[in-house]
């Protein structure tokens, strides 16, 4: 598709108390969605990411913020 490029974003997935899948893109503040199942939730977050990128571009903001992984010692249960 002309004028587009593919990008990958890390998303987090968790289930809420009602059983819905809640998905968030940490690189795009406020970018989250949900779905009744994982496939629906991932489709919805793809749409939310696209909309967020378009909005950020229109407002002259950077496309995303930096995210890094850090390692910590965690107790084992």
N, C-alpha and C positions, 0 to 999 in steps of 0.2 A: 504494500500500500504506500503510495508516494506521500512524503511529508510526515512519516511516522518512523519510529524506531522502537524496538522491543527493549524493555528494561525489566529487571527483576527486583522485587521488593520482598523483604522478610516480613511475614505477618505472624501474629500470635493467635492461637485458637484456644478457647476454653468454653466449657458448657456452663450456662447459668442455672439457677435453681429451678427454672421451668423446663430445662432440657434443650433450650435453643443453643446453637453454636454462635459464639460472639467472637468476631475476628477484628483485629486491630493492626494497622500499619504504623509501627513506631517512628519510621522516618518521615511521616507526614502527620504532624500534630492534629489531633481531632479526627483523623480518618479511621472510622470503624464502621462495621456493619454486622449483620447477624443473619441467620437462616435456620430453618427447621431441621436441616441436615447439613452435613459438611459440604457437599457439592453446591447446595444453594448458597451457603454462607461464603464460599470461595468465589462464586460467580458475583455475588453482591459486593464483595470487597474489591474485586477487579473493577467494577463500575465506579465504586467510591474512589479508588485510586486515580482512575482516569479523570473523574470530575475534579478531584483535588489538584491534580497537576494542571489542568486547564485553568482553574481559578487562580492558582499560584502564579502561573505564567501571565495571566491577564492583569494581575496586581503588581507585577514586577518583582515578585519574591523568588528566592532561590527554589529550585525544583524540589529539594528535600533537605532535611537536616542530617548531619552525620550521626551514625549509630556505630557503636563498637561493642564487642563482647568482652566481658571481664570474668575472671575466674575467682571464685571465693571458696573457702572451706565451709562445707555445710554438714550439719549433724546427720548421721545415718540412723534411721529408725529401725 
